[in-house]
């Protein structure tokens, strides 16, 4: 082991107590995560040099792993150490975000997929799984034209969030990493080295706003928006409720006399809240729909009960 690596290795093992103090996922093991971190630094001389420039950042990255509850295990592909702006940062993949959403109960199941020009993709409503027909072994699927994330909530509802490549590129162009690459294309940029993964990650970060919230998932998204150079913190996150919009759709849900009418109202209402980016209003509307659904599904009283 080189003297440089030994120095950083000592820093990593010295933060054991800090790691255990903030550990959010019981299955994480400090010694294993420390070993993965050292392997990353040992395998890339440039990354090691950056780590030496700011040794506290390495300690922060290790403790962030613990507090968010993801692993550096390369087989899981959840999280990585990457050099950015002269220091080592924790980077979370789209797979890490999806795993976190499922592990914390925000969603029961989910996946993100790219859509190519020659695929057949149909959105069957934001509350339904989409239709996506592909020829996975074709050598000519055309360019990527979009991406989507579909999840199944704990209540069994599907939520689908599609994005066109124009929408993704608009976000990419606001990224500090991309702007640095455009200015000096000798810089390493994840949008260049892993465009498909970054496209999926962008969609996941937009879709999660409509999922049930959990502290660890919120922390991971907040970390990516504020501590990395993805630049997505610049995107306006409209989470204020429009009282009139919420009142309108809640009233429509309560007025439904049949389940098929309620389903139609749900589909239309979700689309309205999504267009308005009114996450809080969506949650209120969803509660009203579920309550009305329970009322409509309840058995009618018998003659004796009615009397």
C-alpha positions in Angstrom: 0.0 0.0 0.0 1.4 3.4 -0.9 1.9 6.1 1.7 -0.9 8.2 0.1 -3.4 5.4 0.2 -2.4 4.5 3.8 -3.1 8.1 4.8 -6.6 8.2 3.4 -7.3 4.6 4.6 -6.5 5.8 8.1 -9.0 8.6 7.7 -11.7 6.3 6.6 -11.3 3.8 9.4 -11.1 6.7 11.9 -14.7 7.7 11.1 -16.2 4.3 12.3 -18.0 6.0 15.2 -19.4 8.7 13.0 -20.6 6.1 10.5 -22.3 4.1 13.2 -23.9 7.2 14.8 -25.8 8.1 11.7 -26.3 4.6 10.1 -29.8 4.5 8.6 -29.7 1.0 7.2 -29.0 -1.8 9.7 -27.7 -4.2 7.0 -24.8 -1.9 6.1 -21.5 -3.0 7.5 -18.8 -0.4 8.2 -15.8 -2.6 7.5 -17.3 -3.7 4.1 -18.2 -0.1 3.1 -14.7 1.1 4.2 -13.2 -1.7 2.0 -15.2 -0.7 -1.0 -14.2 3.0 -0.5 -10.5 2.0 -0.4 -10.9 -0.1 -3.5 -12.3 2.9 -5.4 -9.4 5.1 -4.3 -6.8 2.3 -4.9 -8.1 1.7 -8.4 -7.8 5.2 -9.7 -4.7 7.3 -9.1 -6.5 10.6 -10.1 -9.3 9.9 -7.6 -6.7 9.2 -4.9 -4.9 12.5 -5.6 -8.2 14.4 -5.3 -8.9 12.6 -2.0 -5.6 13.8 -0.6 -6.4 17.4 -1.5 -9.5 17.3 0.8 -9.3 14.5 3.2 -12.4 15.7 5.2 -14.5 15.3 2.1 -13.7 11.6 2.0 -14.8 11.3 5.6 -18.0 13.2 4.7 -18.7 10.9 1.8 -18.3 7.8 4.0 -20.7 9.1 6.6 -23.2 10.2 3.9 -23.3 6.5 2.8 -24.4 5.6 6.3 -26.9 8.4 6.7 -28.6 7.7 3.4 -28.4 3.9 3.7 -26.9 2.9 0.3 -23.9 0.8 -0.4 -20.7 1.3 -2.3 -20.7 -2.4 -3.3 -20.0 -2.3 -7.0 -22.3 -5.3 -7.6 -25.3 -3.3 -6.4 -24.5 -0.2 -8.5 -26.2 2.0 -6.0 -23.6 4.6 -5.2 -20.0 5.7 -6.1 -17.2 8.0 -5.0 -16.4 10.5 -7.7 -14.0 13.4 -7.9 -15.8 16.8 -8.4 -14.6 20.3 -7.9 -11.4 19.2 -6.2 -12.9 16.8 -3.7 -14.5 13.3 -3.4 -18.3 13.3 -3.5 -20.8 10.6 -3.0 -22.8 10.0 -6.2 -26.1 8.1 -6.2 -27.2 6.2 -9.3 -30.8 6.0 -10.5 -30.7 2.3 -9.4 -29.7 3.5 -5.9 -32.7 5.9 -5.8 -35.1 3.2 -6.9 -33.7 0.7 -4.4 -34.0 3.3 -1.7 -37.6 4.1 -2.7 -38.5 0.4 -2.4 -36.5 -0.3 0.8 -38.2 2.6 2.6 -41.7 1.7 1.5 -42.2 4.7 -0.7 -43.1 2.3 -3.5 -43.6 -1.4 -3.8 -41.9 -1.8 -7.2 -40.5 0.4 -9.9 -38.3 0.7 -12.9 -36.9 3.3 -15.3 -36.7 2.7 -19.0 -35.4 4.5 -22.1 -37.7 4.7 -25.1 -36.1 4.5 -28.5 -37.5 5.9 -31.8 -38.5 2.5 -33.2 -40.1 1.3 -29.9 -43.9 1.4 -29.4 -44.7 3.4 -26.3 -48.2 4.4 -25.2 -49.1 6.2 -22.0 -52.3 4.7 -20.6 -52.8 7.4 -18.0 -50.5 8.5 -15.3 -52.2 6.1 -12.9 -51.7 3.0 -15.2 -48.7 1.0 -16.3 -47.7 2.2 -19.8 -47.5 0.0 -22.9 -43.8 -0.4 -24.1 -43.1 -2.8 -26.9 -39.5 -3.2 -27.9 -37.2 -5.4 -30.0 -34.4 -5.7 -27.5 -32.1 -7.6 -29.8 -32.5 -5.2 -32.7 -29.3 -3.5 -33.9 -31.3 -0.5 -35.1 -33.8 0.8 -32.4 -33.0 4.4 -33.4 -32.0 7.2 -31.1 -33.4 7.7 -27.6 -36.5 9.9 -27.8 -37.7 9.7 -24.2 -37.6 8.0 -20.8 -40.2 7.0 -18.2 -40.4 5.7 -14.7 -43.3 3.5 -13.6 -43.8 2.5 -9.9 -46.4 0.6 -8.0 -47.3 2.2 -4.6 -48.0 0.4 -1.4 -51.7 0.8 -2.1 -51.3 -1.0 -5.4 -51.7 2.1 -7.6 -49.4 2.7 -10.6 -47.8 6.0 -11.2 -46.1 6.7 -14.5 -43.9 9.7 -15.2 -42.7 10.1 -18.9 -40.2 12.7 -20.1 -39.2 13.6 -23.7 -35.5 13.9 -24.5 -36.1 17.6 -25.0 -37.2 17.9 -21.4 -34.2 15.9 -20.2 -31.8 17.9 -22.3 -33.2 21.2 -20.9 -32.3 19.9 -17.4 -28.9 18.6 -18.5 -28.0 22.0 -20.0 -28.6 23.6 -16.5 -26.2 21.1 -14.9 -23.0 22.5 -13.6 -21.2 19.3 -14.8 -22.5 19.8 -18.3 -21.7 23.5 -18.4 -18.1 22.7 -17.3 -17.8 20.1 -20.0 -19.1 22.5 -22.7 -16.6 25.1 -21.5 -13.7 22.6 -21.4 -14.5 19.3 -23.0 -11.4 17.7 -21.5 -13.3 17.5 -18.2 -15.1 14.2 -17.3 -18.8 14.6 -17.3 -21.4 11.9 -16.4 -23.7 13.2 -19.1 -21.0 12.2 -21.6 -19.7 9.0 -20.0 -23.1 7.6 -18.9 -25.9 9.5 -20.8 -28.5 6.7 -20.4 -28.0 6.4 -16.7 -28.2 10.2 -16.2 -31.3 10.3 -18.4 -33.0 7.7 -16.1 -31.8 9.4 -13.0 -33.2 12.8 -14.1 -36.6 11.1 -14.7 -36.5 9.4 -11.3 -35.8 12.7 -9.6 -38.7 14.3 -11.2 -41.1 11.4 -10.7 -40.4 11.0 -7.0 -42.2 14.2 -6.3 -45.5 12.3 -6.8 -44.5 9.3 -4.6 -45.3 8.9 -0.9 -42.5 10.6 1.0 -39.9 8.9 3.2 -37.1 10.7 5.1 -34.2 8.7 3.6 -35.4 9.2 0.0 -35.9 12.9 0.7 -32.4 13.1 2.1 -30.9 11.4 -0.9 -32.6 13.7 -3.4 -31.7 16.8 -1.3 -28.1 15.7 -1.2 -28.0 15.3 -4.9 -29.6 18.7 -5.5 -27.4 20.6 -3.1 -24.0 18.7 -2.7 -23.3 17.6 -6.2 -22.9 19.5 -9.5 -26.0 18.2 -11.2 -27.5 21.6 -10.9 -31.0 20.3 -10.4 -31.6 22.4 -7.3 -32.2 25.3 -9.8 -35.4 23.6 -10.9 -38.4 25.2 -9.3 -40.2 22.6 -7.1 -43.7 23.8 -6.8 -45.2 22.0 -3.8 -47.7 24.7 -2.7 -51.4 23.7 -2.9 -53.7 25.7 -5.1 -56.8 25.7 -2.8 -59.3 26.1 -5.7 -57.7 23.3 -7.8 -57.7 20.9 -4.8 -61.3 21.9 -3.7 -62.6 21.4 -7.3 -61.2 17.9 -7.7 -62.0 16.8 -4.2 -65.6 17.9 -4.7 -65.8 16.0 -7.9 -64.5 12.8 -6.2 -67.0 13.1 -3.4 -69.9 13.5 -5.9 -69.1 10.3 -7.8 -71.9 7.8 -7.6 -70.2 4.8 -9.2 -66.7 3.3 -9.3 -66.2 3.8 -13.0 -67.0 7.5 -12.7 -64.6 7.7 -9.8 -61.9 6.1 -11.8 -62.4 8.5 -14.7 -62.3 11.4 -12.2 -59.1 10.1 -10.7 -57.4 9.9 -14.1 -58.4 13.4 -15.1 -57.6 14.8 -11.6 -54.1 13.3 -11.5 -53.4 14.8 -14.9 -54.5 18.2 -13.6 -52.4 18.1 -10.5 -49.4 16.9 -12.5 -49.7 19.7 -15.0 -49.9 22.2 -12.1 -47.0 20.4 -10.2 -49.2 20.6 -7.2 -47.9 17.7 -5.1 -49.6 18.7 -1.9 -52.9 19.0 -3.7 -52.5 15.7 -5.3 -52.0 14.0 -1.9 -55.3 15.6 -0.7 -57.1 14.5 -3.8 -55.8 11.0 -3.5 -57.1 10.7 0.1 -60.5 11.9 -1.0 -60.6 9.4 -3.9 -59.6 6.5 -1.6 -62.2 7.5 1.0 -64.9 7.7 -1.7 -63.8 4.4 -3.2 -64.2 2.7 0.3 -67.7 4.2 0.6 -68.8 2.9 -2.9 -67.3 -0.5 -2.3 -69.0 -0.9 1.1 -71.9 -3.4 1.1 -75.4 -2.0 1.0 -77.3 -2.3 4.3 -79.8 -5.1 4.7 -83.4 -4.4 5.2 -83.1 -4.9 8.9 -80.1 -2.7 9.2 -81.8 0.0 7.1 -84.8 -0.1 9.4 
